[in-house]
Each structure stands twice: as C-alpha cells, then as structure tokens.
Amino acid sequence: MALLTPTRSVATPLDNQILTFKEAMSYLRVSRSTLYRLMWSGQLTGHKVGSAWRFYREDLSASVQMVSIAVPATQTDSVPGSYGLADAIAASN
C-alpha cells in the first residue's frame, strides 16, 4: 500500500497572504490605535478569528491604493479633526 502525497503545492501567492494584527501594523507602518481606528471607520477590512484579528494583504494593499488615488495630497485635511488612512501613510513616510 503506497502513501498518498499531495501533488499540488499549498503555498499561497503573497497577495492572498493572511496577516496577523501586528503584521498588518508593520505592513501599513501604523500604530495599534491607528489600525483599530481605520478598521472601525470602515477604511480597512479585518476578519475576527476567535479572539484575534486577521487581514488579507490584498485588502490592505487595495485600501492603500484606493486612498492614494481618491485623496489628493492637498485634500487630506478636508474634514477637521479626521485622521484617515491617507494621513497615516503620509505620516509614516
């Protein structure tokens, strides 16, 4: 009787990679409180797995690209007191 071995690789492309909360913070270069704020404001999509949050790298990249295109650099302060993804990215650079 022969053992069955998988013939297909189970590696996922980098875009579909799942990140932990800390990895998402590092990827976006934002603080813990900023990542929570971006999630609660709807600018980022996260998935709760048990008691932990998980993020698809593709979703984070799409959020960054969407904000980069949608918000010109001169309009990041259009809402007084707001601090969104574009501001977080600009502050980290």
N, C-alpha and C positions, 0 to 999 in steps of 0.2 A: 504494500500500500504506500503510495507516494504522498508526500506532504504537499499541500497546495500553497503556492506562493503567489502573491499579487503580481500581476504583470503590468500594472499601471502605477505610476508614481502618485503619491498622495500630496506632494508639495503644491502649495497654492501660489499663484502669482502675487507679487508684492502688493498690487492694488487691492487684493481681496484679503490681505493680512488683517487679523484681528489684533487690536492693541488694547492693553490694559489702560487704566486711568493714568498711571504715571507715564506710560509710554506715549499716550496722547498729549499729556502736558509737555513732554520733551519734544515731540514731533512739531507741535504748534509753538513751542517756546513761550508758554504762558504759565501763570501760577495756578495753583489748585482752585482758588476762589474765582479766578477769571474763567477757567474751564467750566465750573459749575454755573456761573452767570451766563456764559454762552449757551449752555445746554438749556437752562430754564427759559431763556429768551427765545429759544427756537432756532438759533443760528447754527447749532450743531446737533447732530443726531447721535444719541447714545443708546445702548441696549443694556438693560439691567439683567444680569445673570446671577440669580441668588442674591447675594448682598453686594456684588461687585458690578461695576460698570465696564462695558466693552465697547470699542469703537472700530468700525471698519476704516482702514487707512484711506480707502477710496472716498468715503463720505467726508473725511476731514479734508482731503485734497480738493474735493468738489466745493466744499464750503469756502475754503480759502480762495479758490479761483473765482467763485461766484461773487464774493465780496470785492475782490480785486477788480473785477470788470464792472460791477454795479455801482461802486462808490468811488468817484474820482477823488484824488488826493486832496483837493481843495474843499470837499464837502464832508469830510469826516466828522466835523463838529456841527452838523446841521441840526441836531437835537441837543439842546443844552443839557448837560449832566449825563448824557448817554455815553456808554463805553462799549463798543461792539468789537467784532472780530477784526475789522479793518484797523481799529485803534490798537488792539493787542498786537497785531502783526507789525504795524508801524513802530510801536514802542520797542519791540524785540530786535529790530534791525538797526 
